[in-house]
Amino acid sequence: MDSKQLRSYFPILNQEVNGHPLVYLDSAATSQKPIQVIETLEKYYKEYNSNVHRGVHTLGTKATDAYEGSREKVRKFISATSIEEIIFTRGTTTALNTVAQSYAMEHVKEGDEIVISPMEHHSNIIPWQQVAKRTGATLKYLPLQEDGTISLADVETTVTPQTKVVSVTYVSNVLGVINPIKEIASIAHKNGAVMVVDAAQGAPHVKIDVQDLDCDFLAFSGHKMCGPTGIGVLYGKKQLLEKMEPIEFGGEMIDFVGLYESTWKELPWKFEAGTPIIAGAIGLGAAIDFLEEIGLDQITDHEHRLAAYAMEKMSTVNGLTIYGPQNAENRAGVITFNIDDVHPHDVATVLDAEGIAVRAGHHCAQPLMKWLNVSATARASFYLYNSEEDIDKLVSGIVKTKEYFSDVF
């Protein structure tokens, strides 16, 4: 199935913006949703909207079956061993905070180390800053190579027997770097640390097998992988989740409540307090069905081709800097760039006038911006519905942006 066929499944892409056909290059922020997911959400609300688990009536049973059926789809999608290891959350941020607050606050002490990298999204920095502050642990950063990649030799040096947590993004939302998670996890385990993976940018683009990676925790969001907003997943090894305490309390997650003491349900429900994100979970299940029908390997190959094509075309533009590895095989479909003497927000504004949607700013990665010695960048991110034609329009828009500001100044 080619990108034009795939594009036809996304109703929002069938429109003009500022008099031009929409070229959507902001999937790293959020992907668009195929009609299959939209219709699944509509069907839930029209035909069997009900709360889950508690009721025995027909609508409640149908909703529960669909909700828990999606959990099983997630389990298969990442090759987890059991549905007990799949926790539905509001998104990657909530999942990472759950690990930090429930696991790390209990197991990290003064003098221990937490290791992360400068390329992390703020959601994988701030929770660890808070754990370090409250426990007296040391927060350490892996060095980055000149092209923004991580050297395993540096991981060996930085991670020590005092390290209790290593938390690294699978794919950088700025550099597009695909990190060697399996090898980093091996080094973490050799030193007695747990491995946490931010897969917000990984799950939509590369096939994930948590058993092969041997990560201890992995987090991702539905809205970046053709699913609804407000739904995410925390995967955790069962033996770790069983020892962790919930950080939210209330209905759904309880077994027995007395006046002064309560007990919790078994996994995974002890971490899902309150009415869950039912429609979001069902929609995520539909998104997984859609992605698996296409094939994650095919999506990965398509993005590598687009990234290579984009870098080749963009490198012909004078005064344009591309950040991250120059080898497209080592990056996902993300290209972050700047034009000399033009602010990224101005770049995004001119491109929007041409119907081209890109992101501009610090991308929730201010430490990485500092490492790059810039305040902000523009970012084009590709997904399965993009094509070489979209890249050509992007490059043409960049040239127009340069010409416009040359005339202005």
Contacts in CASP RR format, 6 or more apart in sequence:
PFRMAT RR
TARGET T0000
AUTHOR 0000-0000-0000
METHOD contacts of the structure
MODEL  1
MDSKQLRSYFPILNQEVNGHPLVYLDSAATSQKPIQVIETLEKYYKEYNS
NVHRGVHTLGTKATDAYEGSREKVRKFISATSIEEIIFTRGTTTALNTVA
QSYAMEHVKEGDEIVISPMEHHSNIIPWQQVAKRTGATLKYLPLQEDGTI
SLADVETTVTPQTKVVSVTYVSNVLGVINPIKEIASIAHKNGAVMVVDAA
QGAPHVKIDVQDLDCDFLAFSGHKMCGPTGIGVLYGKKQLLEKMEPIEFG
GEMIDFVGLYESTWKELPWKFEAGTPIIAGAIGLGAAIDFLEEIGLDQIT
DHEHRLAAYAMEKMSTVNGLTIYGPQNAENRAGVITFNIDDVHPHDVATV
LDAEGIAVRAGHHCAQPLMKWLNVSATARASFYLYNSEEDIDKLVSGIVK
TKEYFSDVF
1 294 0 8 1.000
2 387 0 8 1.000
3 302 0 8 1.000
3 384 0 8 1.000
3 385 0 8 1.000
3 386 0 8 1.000
3 387 0 8 1.000
4 387 0 8 1.000
6 294 0 8 1.000
6 384 0 8 1.000
6 385 0 8 1.000
7 13 0 8 1.000
7 385 0 8 1.000
7 387 0 8 1.000
9 34 0 8 1.000
9 35 0 8 1.000
9 36 0 8 1.000
9 290 0 8 1.000
9 385 0 8 1.000
10 32 0 8 1.000
10 33 0 8 1.000
10 34 0 8 1.000
10 35 0 8 1.000
10 385 0 8 1.000
11 35 0 8 1.000
11 38 0 8 1.000
12 22 0 8 1.000
12 24 0 8 1.000
12 32 0 8 1.000
12 33 0 8 1.000
13 22 0 8 1.000
13 24 0 8 1.000
13 32 0 8 1.000
13 385 0 8 1.000
15 21 0 8 1.000
15 22 0 8 1.000
16 22 0 8 1.000
16 355 0 8 1.000
17 352 0 8 1.000
17 355 0 8 1.000
17 357 0 8 1.000
18 352 0 8 1.000
18 353 0 8 1.000
18 354 0 8 1.000
18 355 0 8 1.000
19 355 0 8 1.000
20 354 0 8 1.000
20 355 0 8 1.000
20 356 0 8 1.000
21 355 0 8 1.000
22 355 0 8 1.000
22 357 0 8 1.000
23 354 0 8 1.000
23 355 0 8 1.000
23 356 0 8 1.000
23 357 0 8 1.000
23 390 0 8 1.000
23 393 0 8 1.000
23 394 0 8 1.000
24 32 0 8 1.000
24 357 0 8 1.000
24 385 0 8 1.000
24 386 0 8 1.000
25 356 0 8 1.000
25 357 0 8 1.000
25 358 0 8 1.000
25 380 0 8 1.000
25 381 0 8 1.000
25 382 0 8 1.000
25 386 0 8 1.000
25 390 0 8 1.000
25 394 0 8 1.000
26 357 0 8 1.000
26 358 0 8 1.000
26 359 0 8 1.000
26 379 0 8 1.000
26 380 0 8 1.000
26 381 0 8 1.000
27 204 0 8 1.000
27 224 0 8 1.000
27 381 0 8 1.000
27 382 0 8 1.000
27 383 0 8 1.000
27 386 0 8 1.000
28 173 0 8 1.000
28 201 0 8 1.000
28 224 0 8 1.000
28 334 0 8 1.000
28 359 0 8 1.000
28 363 0 8 1.000
28 379 0 8 1.000
28 381 0 8 1.000
29 359 0 8 1.000
29 381 0 8 1.000
30 223 0 8 1.000
30 224 0 8 1.000
30 229 0 8 1.000
31 204 0 8 1.000
31 223 0 8 1.000
31 224 0 8 1.000
31 225 0 8 1.000
31 226 0 8 1.000
31 227 0 8 1.000
31 383 0 8 1.000
32 226 0 8 1.000
32 383 0 8 1.000
32 385 0 8 1.000
33 226 0 8 1.000
33 227 0 8 1.000
33 228 0 8 1.000
33 287 0 8 1.000
34 226 0 8 1.000
34 287 0 8 1.000
34 290 0 8 1.000
36 286 0 8 1.000
36 289 0 8 1.000
36 290 0 8 1.000
37 226 0 8 1.000
37 227 0 8 1.000
37 228 0 8 1.000
37 283 0 8 1.000
37 286 0 8 1.000
37 287 0 8 1.000
37 290 0 8 1.000
40 282 0 8 1.000
40 283 0 8 1.000
40 285 0 8 1.000
40 286 0 8 1.000
41 228 0 8 1.000
41 279 0 8 1.000
41 280 0 8 1.000
41 282 0 8 1.000
41 283 0 8 1.000
41 286 0 8 1.000
44 63 0 8 1.000
44 66 0 8 1.000
44 278 0 8 1.000
44 279 0 8 1.000
44 282 0 8 1.000
44 283 0 8 1.000
45 279 0 8 1.000
47 62 0 8 1.000
48 58 0 8 1.000
48 59 0 8 1.000
48 60 0 8 1.000
48 62 0 8 1.000
48 63 0 8 1.000
48 66 0 8 1.000
49 59 0 8 1.000
49 63 0 8 1.000
50 57 0 8 1.000
50 59 0 8 1.000
50 60 0 8 1.000
50 62 0 8 1.000
50 63 0 8 1.000
51 60 0 8 1.000
51 63 0 8 1.000
51 275 0 8 1.000
51 278 0 8 1.000
52 60 0 8 1.000
52 63 0 8 1.000
52 64 0 8 1.000
52 67 0 8 1.000
52 68 0 8 1.000
52 276 0 8 1.000
52 278 0 8 1.000
53 64 0 8 1.000
53 252 0 8 1.000
53 269 0 8 1.000
55 61 0 8 1.000
55 64 0 8 1.000
63 278 0 8 1.000
66 282 0 8 1.000
67 276 0 8 1.000
67 278 0 8 1.000
67 281 0 8 1.000
67 282 0 8 1.000
68 83 0 8 1.000
69 285 0 8 1.000
70 281 0 8 1.000
70 282 0 8 1.000
70 283 0 8 1.000
70 284 0 8 1.000
70 285 0 8 1.000
70 288 0 8 1.000
71 83 0 8 1.000
71 86 0 8 1.000
71 88 0 8 1.000
71 268 0 8 1.000
71 281 0 8 1.000
72 83 0 8 1.000
73 284 0 8 1.000
73 285 0 8 1.000
73 288 0 8 1.000
73 289 0 8 1.000
74 80 0 8 1.000
74 86 0 8 1.000
74 233 0 8 1.000
74 284 0 8 1.000
74 285 0 8 1.000
74 288 0 8 1.000
75 82 0 8 1.000
75 83 0 8 1.000
75 85 0 8 1.000
75 86 0 8 1.000
77 203 0 8 1.000
77 208 0 8 1.000
77 288 0 8 1.000
77 292 0 8 1.000
78 203 0 8 1.000
78 208 0 8 1.000
78 209 0 8 1.000
78 210 0 8 1.000
78 218 0 8 1.000
78 233 0 8 1.000
78 235 0 8 1.000
79 208 0 8 1.000
79 209 0 8 1.000
79 210 0 8 1.000
79 211 0 8 1.000
79 212 0 8 1.000
80 86 0 8 1.000
80 210 0 8 1.000
80 211 0 8 1.000
80 235 0 8 1.000
80 236 0 8 1.000
81 211 0 8 1.000
81 238 0 8 1.000
82 238 0 8 1.000
83 268 0 8 1.000
84 238 0 8 1.000
84 241 0 8 1.000
84 266 0 8 1.000
84 267 0 8 1.000
84 268 0 8 1.000
85 235 0 8 1.000
85 236 0 8 1.000
85 237 0 8 1.000
85 238 0 8 1.000
85 241 0 8 1.000
85 267 0 8 1.000
85 268 0 8 1.000
86 233 0 8 1.000
86 234 0 8 1.000
86 235 0 8 1.000
86 268 0 8 1.000
87 95 0 8 1.000
87 98 0 8 1.000
87 233 0 8 1.000
87 234 0 8 1.000
87 235 0 8 1.000
87 236 0 8 1.000
87 241 0 8 1.000
87 268 0 8 1.000
87 271 0 8 1.000
87 272 0 8 1.000
88 231 0 8 1.000
88 232 0 8 1.000
88 233 0 8 1.000
88 268 0 8 1.000
88 272 0 8 1.000
88 276 0 8 1.000
88 277 0 8 1.000
88 281 0 8 1.000
89 95 0 8 1.000
89 98 0 8 1.000
89 219 0 8 1.000
89 231 0 8 1.000
89 232 0 8 1.000
89 233 0 8 1.000
89 234 0 8 1.000
90 230 0 8 1.000
90 231 0 8 1.000
90 232 0 8 1.000
90 277 0 8 1.000
91 219 0 8 1.000
91 220 0 8 1.000
91 221 0 8 1.000
91 222 0 8 1.000
91 230 0 8 1.000
91 231 0 8 1.000
91 232 0 8 1.000
91 233 0 8 1.000
92 121 0 8 1.000
92 123 0 8 1.000
92 198 0 8 1.000
92 199 0 8 1.000
92 200 0 8 1.000
92 219 0 8 1.000
92 220 0 8 1.000
92 221 0 8 1.000
92 232 0 8 1.000
93 123 0 8 1.000
94 232 0 8 1.000
94 234 0 8 1.000
95 217 0 8 1.000
95 219 0 8 1.000
95 220 0 8 1.000
95 232 0 8 1.000
95 233 0 8 1.000
95 234 0 8 1.000
96 123 0 8 1.000
96 124 0 8 1.000
96 127 0 8 1.000
96 167 0 8 1.000
96 196 0 8 1.000
96 198 0 8 1.000
96 219 0 8 1.000
97 123 0 8 1.000
97 127 0 8 1.000
97 247 0 8 1.000
98 234 0 8 1.000
98 247 0 8 1.000
98 271 0 8 1.000
99 127 0 8 1.000
99 167 0 8 1.000
99 196 0 8 1.000
99 217 0 8 1.000
99 219 0 8 1.000
99 234 0 8 1.000
100 127 0 8 1.000
100 128 0 8 1.000
100 130 0 8 1.000
100 131 0 8 1.000
101 127 0 8 1.000
101 131 0 8 1.000
101 247 0 8 1.000
102 244 0 8 1.000
102 245 0 8 1.000
102 246 0 8 1.000
102 247 0 8 1.000
103 194 0 8 1.000
103 217 0 8 1.000
103 240 0 8 1.000
103 244 0 8 1.000
104 114 0 8 1.000
104 128 0 8 1.000
104 131 0 8 1.000
104 135 0 8 1.000
104 164 0 8 1.000
104 165 0 8 1.000
105 131 0 8 1.000
105 134 0 8 1.000
105 135 0 8 1.000
106 244 0 8 1.000
106 245 0 8 1.000
107 164 0 8 1.000
108 114 0 8 1.000
108 131 0 8 1.000
108 135 0 8 1.000
108 137 0 8 1.000
108 164 0 8 1.000
108 165 0 8 1.000
109 135 0 8 1.000
109 136 0 8 1.000
109 137 0 8 1.000
110 135 0 8 1.000
110 136 0 8 1.000
110 137 0 8 1.000
111 136 0 8 1.000
111 137 0 8 1.000
111 138 0 8 1.000
111 162 0 8 1.000
112 135 0 8 1.000
112 137 0 8 1.000
112 138 0 8 1.000
112 162 0 8 1.000
112 163 0 8 1.000
112 164 0 8 1.000
113 137 0 8 1.000
113 138 0 8 1.000
113 139 0 8 1.000
113 140 0 8 1.000
113 159 0 8 1.000
113 160 0 8 1.000
113 162 0 8 1.000
113 163 0 8 1.000
113 164 0 8 1.000
114 128 0 8 1.000
114 131 0 8 1.000
114 132 0 8 1.000
114 137 0 8 1.000
114 138 0 8 1.000
114 139 0 8 1.000
114 140 0 8 1.000
114 163 0 8 1.000
114 164 0 8 1.000
114 165 0 8 1.000
114 166 0 8 1.000
114 167 0 8 1.000
115 140 0 8 1.000
115 141 0 8 1.000
115 142 0 8 1.000
115 158 0 8 1.000
115 159 0 8 1.000
115 163 0 8 1.000
115 165 0 8 1.000
115 166 0 8 1.000
115 167 0 8 1.000
115 188 0 8 1.000
115 193 0 8 1.000
116 124 0 8 1.000
116 125 0 8 1.000
116 128 0 8 1.000
116 139 0 8 1.000
116 140 0 8 1.000
116 141 0 8 1.000
116 142 0 8 1.000
116 166 0 8 1.000
116 167 0 8 1.000
116 168 0 8 1.000
117 141 0 8 1.000
117 142 0 8 1.000
117 144 0 8 1.000
117 150 0 8 1.000
117 168 0 8 1.000
117 169 0 8 1.000
117 179 0 8 1.000
118 141 0 8 1.000
118 142 0 8 1.000
118 144 0 8 1.000
118 367 0 8 1.000
118 368 0 8 1.000
118 371 0 8 1.000
119 144 0 8 1.000
119 148 0 8 1.000
119 169 0 8 1.000
119 172 0 8 1.000
119 174 0 8 1.000
119 175 0 8 1.000
119 177 0 8 1.000
119 365 0 8 1.000
119 368 0 8 1.000
119 371 0 8 1.000
120 167 0 8 1.000
120 168 0 8 1.000
120 169 0 8 1.000
120 198 0 8 1.000
120 365 0 8 1.000
120 367 0 8 1.000
120 368 0 8 1.000
121 169 0 8 1.000
121 173 0 8 1.000
121 198 0 8 1.000
121 200 0 8 1.000
121 363 0 8 1.000
121 364 0 8 1.000
121 365 0 8 1.000
122 364 0 8 1.000
122 365 0 8 1.000
122 366 0 8 1.000
123 198 0 8 1.000
123 200 0 8 1.000
123 364 0 8 1.000
124 167 0 8 1.000
124 168 0 8 1.000
124 169 0 8 1.000
124 196 0 8 1.000
124 198 0 8 1.000
125 367 0 8 1.000
128 139 0 8 1.000
128 165 0 8 1.000
128 167 0 8 1.000
129 139 0 8 1.000
131 137 0 8 1.000
131 165 0 8 1.000
132 138 0 8 1.000
132 139 0 8 1.000
137 164 0 8 1.000
138 162 0 8 1.000
140 158 0 8 1.000
140 163 0 8 1.000
141 158 0 8 1.000
142 150 0 8 1.000
142 154 0 8 1.000
142 155 0 8 1.000
142 158 0 8 1.000
142 168 0 8 1.000
143 151 0 8 1.000
143 154 0 8 1.000
143 158 0 8 1.000
144 150 0 8 1.000
144 371 0 8 1.000
145 151 0 8 1.000
147 324 0 8 1.000
147 325 0 8 1.000
147 326 0 8 1.000
148 172 0 8 1.000
148 175 0 8 1.000
148 177 0 8 1.000
148 324 0 8 1.000
148 325 0 8 1.000
149 177 0 8 1.000
149 179 0 8 1.000
149 324 0 8 1.000
149 325 0 8 1.000
149 330 0 8 1.000
150 168 0 8 1.000
150 177 0 8 1.000
150 179 0 8 1.000
150 180 0 8 1.000
150 184 0 8 1.000
152 180 0 8 1.000
152 183 0 8 1.000
152 184 0 8 1.000
152 187 0 8 1.000
155 183 0 8 1.000
155 184 0 8 1.000
155 187 0 8 1.000
156 187 0 8 1.000
159 166 0 8 1.000
159 187 0 8 1.000
159 188 0 8 1.000
159 191 0 8 1.000
159 193 0 8 1.000
160 191 0 8 1.000
161 191 0 8 1.000
161 192 0 8 1.000
163 188 0 8 1.000
163 191 0 8 1.000
163 192 0 8 1.000
163 193 0 8 1.000
164 192 0 8 1.000
164 193 0 8 1.000
164 194 0 8 1.000
165 193 0 8 1.000
165 194 0 8 1.000
165 196 0 8 1.000
166 184 0 8 1.000
166 185 0 8 1.000
166 187 0 8 1.000
166 188 0 8 1.000
166 193 0 8 1.000
166 194 0 8 1.000
166 195 0 8 1.000
166 196 0 8 1.000
167 195 0 8 1.000
167 196 0 8 1.000
167 197 0 8 1.000
167 198 0 8 1.000
168 179 0 8 1.000
168 181 0 8 1.000
168 184 0 8 1.000
168 195 0 8 1.000
168 196 0 8 1.000
168 197 0 8 1.000
168 198 0 8 1.000
169 179 0 8 1.000
169 197 0 8 1.000
169 198 0 8 1.000
169 199 0 8 1.000
169 200 0 8 1.000
169 201 0 8 1.000
170 178 0 8 1.000
170 179 0 8 1.000
170 181 0 8 1.000
170 197 0 8 1.000
170 198 0 8 1.000
170 199 0 8 1.000
170 201 0 8 1.000
170 202 0 8 1.000
170 203 0 8 1.000
170 206 0 8 1.000
170 208 0 8 1.000
171 177 0 8 1.000
171 178 0 8 1.000
171 179 0 8 1.000
171 199 0 8 1.000
171 201 0 8 1.000
171 202 0 8 1.000
171 205 0 8 1.000
171 206 0 8 1.000
171 332 0 8 1.000
171 334 0 8 1.000
172 179 0 8 1.000
172 201 0 8 1.000
172 334 0 8 1.000
172 365 0 8 1.000
172 368 0 8 1.000
173 200 0 8 1.000
173 201 0 8 1.000
173 334 0 8 1.000
173 363 0 8 1.000
173 364 0 8 1.000
173 365 0 8 1.000
174 323 0 8 1.000
174 334 0 8 1.000
174 336 0 8 1.000
174 363 0 8 1.000
174 365 0 8 1.000
174 368 0 8 1.000
174 377 0 8 1.000
174 379 0 8 1.000
175 323 0 8 1.000
175 324 0 8 1.000
175 325 0 8 1.000
175 331 0 8 1.000
175 334 0 8 1.000
175 336 0 8 1.000
175 368 0 8 1.000
176 201 0 8 1.000
176 324 0 8 1.000
176 325 0 8 1.000
176 331 0 8 1.000
176 332 0 8 1.000
176 333 0 8 1.000
176 334 0 8 1.000
176 335 0 8 1.000
176 336 0 8 1.000
177 324 0 8 1.000
177 325 0 8 1.000
177 330 0 8 1.000
177 331 0 8 1.000
178 206 0 8 1.000
178 330 0 8 1.000
178 331 0 8 1.000
178 332 0 8 1.000
181 195 0 8 1.000
181 197 0 8 1.000
181 213 0 8 1.000
181 215 0 8 1.000
182 212 0 8 1.000
182 213 0 8 1.000
182 214 0 8 1.000
184 195 0 8 1.000
185 195 0 8 1.000
185 197 0 8 1.000
185 213 0 8 1.000
185 214 0 8 1.000
185 215 0 8 1.000
185 216 0 8 1.000
186 214 0 8 1.000
188 194 0 8 1.000
188 195 0 8 1.000
189 195 0 8 1.000
189 214 0 8 1.000
194 216 0 8 1.000
194 217 0 8 1.000
194 240 0 8 1.000
195 214 0 8 1.000
195 215 0 8 1.000
195 216 0 8 1.000
195 217 0 8 1.000
196 215 0 8 1.000
196 216 0 8 1.000
196 217 0 8 1.000
196 218 0 8 1.000
196 219 0 8 1.000
197 213 0 8 1.000
197 215 0 8 1.000
197 217 0 8 1.000
197 218 0 8 1.000
197 219 0 8 1.000
198 219 0 8 1.000
199 208 0 8 1.000
199 218 0 8 1.000
199 219 0 8 1.000
199 220 0 8 1.000
200 219 0 8 1.000
200 220 0 8 1.000
200 221 0 8 1.000
200 224 0 8 1.000
201 224 0 8 1.000
201 332 0 8 1.000
201 334 0 8 1.000
202 208 0 8 1.000
202 220 0 8 1.000
202 332 0 8 1.000
203 220 0 8 1.000
203 221 0 8 1.000
203 222 0 8 1.000
203 224 0 8 1.000
203 225 0 8 1.000
204 220 0 8 1.000
204 224 0 8 1.000
204 225 0 8 1.000
204 226 0 8 1.000
204 291 0 8 1.000
204 299 0 8 1.000
204 383 0 8 1.000
205 296 0 8 1.000
205 299 0 8 1.000
205 300 0 8 1.000
205 303 0 8 1.000
205 332 0 8 1.000
205 333 0 8 1.000
205 383 0 8 1.000
206 296 0 8 1.000
206 300 0 8 1.000
206 332 0 8 1.000
207 296 0 8 1.000
207 297 0 8 1.000
207 300 0 8 1.000
208 218 0 8 1.000
210 218 0 8 1.000
210 235 0 8 1.000
210 236 0 8 1.000
215 235 0 8 1.000
216 236 0 8 1.000
216 237 0 8 1.000
216 240 0 8 1.000
217 234 0 8 1.000
217 235 0 8 1.000
217 236 0 8 1.000
217 237 0 8 1.000
217 240 0 8 1.000
218 234 0 8 1.000
218 235 0 8 1.000
218 236 0 8 1.000
219 232 0 8 1.000
219 233 0 8 1.000
219 234 0 8 1.000
219 235 0 8 1.000
220 232 0 8 1.000
220 233 0 8 1.000
221 230 0 8 1.000
221 231 0 8 1.000
221 232 0 8 1.000
221 233 0 8 1.000
222 228 0 8 1.000
222 229 0 8 1.000
222 230 0 8 1.000
222 231 0 8 1.000
222 232 0 8 1.000
222 233 0 8 1.000
222 284 0 8 1.000
222 287 0 8 1.000
223 229 0 8 1.000
223 230 0 8 1.000
223 231 0 8 1.000
225 287 0 8 1.000
225 288 0 8 1.000
225 291 0 8 1.000
226 287 0 8 1.000
226 290 0 8 1.000
226 291 0 8 1.000
227 280 0 8 1.000
227 283 0 8 1.000
227 284 0 8 1.000
227 286 0 8 1.000
227 287 0 8 1.000
228 279 0 8 1.000
228 280 0 8 1.000
228 283 0 8 1.000
228 284 0 8 1.000
228 287 0 8 1.000
230 277 0 8 1.000
230 280 0 8 1.000
231 277 0 8 1.000
231 280 0 8 1.000
231 281 0 8 1.000
231 283 0 8 1.000
231 284 0 8 1.000
232 277 0 8 1.000
232 284 0 8 1.000
233 284 0 8 1.000
234 271 0 8 1.000
238 267 0 8 1.000
241 267 0 8 1.000
241 268 0 8 1.000
241 271 0 8 1.000
242 267 0 8 1.000
244 271 0 8 1.000
246 253 0 8 1.000
246 264 0 8 1.000
246 270 0 8 1.000
246 271 0 8 1.000
246 273 0 8 1.000
248 271 0 8 1.000
248 273 0 8 1.000
248 274 0 8 1.000
249 262 0 8 1.000
249 273 0 8 1.000
250 273 0 8 1.000
250 274 0 8 1.000
251 273 0 8 1.000
251 274 0 8 1.000
252 265 0 8 1.000
252 269 0 8 1.000
252 272 0 8 1.000
252 273 0 8 1.000
252 274 0 8 1.000
252 275 0 8 1.000
252 276 0 8 1.000
253 264 0 8 1.000
253 265 0 8 1.000
253 269 0 8 1.000
253 270 0 8 1.000
253 271 0 8 1.000
253 272 0 8 1.000
253 273 0 8 1.000
253 274 0 8 1.000
254 262 0 8 1.000
254 263 0 8 1.000
254 264 0 8 1.000
254 265 0 8 1.000
255 262 0 8 1.000
255 263 0 8 1.000
255 264 0 8 1.000
255 265 0 8 1.000
255 266 0 8 1.000
256 262 0 8 1.000
256 263 0 8 1.000
264 270 0 8 1.000
291 299 0 8 1.000
294 384 0 8 1.000
299 383 0 8 1.000
299 384 0 8 1.000
300 332 0 8 1.000
302 384 0 8 1.000
303 332 0 8 1.000
303 333 0 8 1.000
303 382 0 8 1.000
303 383 0 8 1.000
303 384 0 8 1.000
304 328 0 8 1.000
304 329 0 8 1.000
304 333 0 8 1.000
306 333 0 8 1.000
306 382 0 8 1.000
306 386 0 8 1.000
306 387 0 8 1.000
306 388 0 8 1.000
306 391 0 8 1.000
307 328 0 8 1.000
307 331 0 8 1.000
307 332 0 8 1.000
307 333 0 8 1.000
307 334 0 8 1.000
307 335 0 8 1.000
307 382 0 8 1.000
308 328 0 8 1.000
308 329 0 8 1.000
309 388 0 8 1.000
309 391 0 8 1.000
310 335 0 8 1.000
310 380 0 8 1.000
310 382 0 8 1.000
310 391 0 8 1.000
310 394 0 8 1.000
310 395 0 8 1.000
311 322 0 8 1.000
311 326 0 8 1.000
311 328 0 8 1.000
311 335 0 8 1.000
313 391 0 8 1.000
313 392 0 8 1.000
313 395 0 8 1.000
314 320 0 8 1.000
314 322 0 8 1.000
314 335 0 8 1.000
314 337 0 8 1.000
314 394 0 8 1.000
314 395 0 8 1.000
314 398 0 8 1.000
315 322 0 8 1.000
316 395 0 8 1.000
317 339 0 8 1.000
317 395 0 8 1.000
317 398 0 8 1.000
317 399 0 8 1.000
317 402 0 8 1.000
319 339 0 8 1.000
319 340 0 8 1.000
319 402 0 8 1.000
320 337 0 8 1.000
320 338 0 8 1.000
320 339 0 8 1.000
320 340 0 8 1.000
320 398 0 8 1.000
321 337 0 8 1.000
321 338 0 8 1.000
321 339 0 8 1.000
321 340 0 8 1.000
322 335 0 8 1.000
322 336 0 8 1.000
322 337 0 8 1.000
323 336 0 8 1.000
323 337 0 8 1.000
323 338 0 8 1.000
323 372 0 8 1.000
323 377 0 8 1.000
324 331 0 8 1.000
324 336 0 8 1.000
325 331 0 8 1.000
333 381 0 8 1.000
333 382 0 8 1.000
333 383 0 8 1.000
334 379 0 8 1.000
334 380 0 8 1.000
334 381 0 8 1.000
334 382 0 8 1.000
335 379 0 8 1.000
335 380 0 8 1.000
335 381 0 8 1.000
336 363 0 8 1.000
336 377 0 8 1.000
336 378 0 8 1.000
336 379 0 8 1.000
336 380 0 8 1.000
337 377 0 8 1.000
337 378 0 8 1.000
337 379 0 8 1.000
337 380 0 8 1.000
338 344 0 8 1.000
338 347 0 8 1.000
338 374 0 8 1.000
338 377 0 8 1.000
338 378 0 8 1.000
339 347 0 8 1.000
339 378 0 8 1.000
339 398 0 8 1.000
339 401 0 8 1.000
339 402 0 8 1.000
339 405 0 8 1.000
341 405 0 8 1.000
341 409 0 8 1.000
342 401 0 8 1.000
342 402 0 8 1.000
342 405 0 8 1.000
343 376 0 8 1.000
344 360 0 8 1.000
344 361 0 8 1.000
344 376 0 8 1.000
344 377 0 8 1.000
344 378 0 8 1.000
345 360 0 8 1.000
345 361 0 8 1.000
345 376 0 8 1.000
346 401 0 8 1.000
346 405 0 8 1.000
347 358 0 8 1.000
347 360 0 8 1.000
347 378 0 8 1.000
347 398 0 8 1.000
347 401 0 8 1.000
348 358 0 8 1.000
348 359 0 8 1.000
348 360 0 8 1.000
348 378 0 8 1.000
350 397 0 8 1.000
350 400 0 8 1.000
350 401 0 8 1.000
350 404 0 8 1.000
351 357 0 8 1.000
351 358 0 8 1.000
351 378 0 8 1.000
351 394 0 8 1.000
351 397 0 8 1.000
351 398 0 8 1.000
351 401 0 8 1.000
354 393 0 8 1.000
354 396 0 8 1.000
354 397 0 8 1.000
354 400 0 8 1.000
356 393 0 8 1.000
356 394 0 8 1.000
356 397 0 8 1.000
358 378 0 8 1.000
358 379 0 8 1.000
358 380 0 8 1.000
358 394 0 8 1.000
359 378 0 8 1.000
359 379 0 8 1.000
359 381 0 8 1.000
360 376 0 8 1.000
360 377 0 8 1.000
360 378 0 8 1.000
360 379 0 8 1.000
361 376 0 8 1.000
361 377 0 8 1.000
361 378 0 8 1.000
361 379 0 8 1.000
362 369 0 8 1.000
362 375 0 8 1.000
362 376 0 8 1.000
362 377 0 8 1.000
363 369 0 8 1.000
363 377 0 8 1.000
363 379 0 8 1.000
369 375 0 8 1.000
369 376 0 8 1.000
369 377 0 8 1.000
380 394 0 8 1.000
382 390 0 8 1.000
382 391 0 8 1.000
END
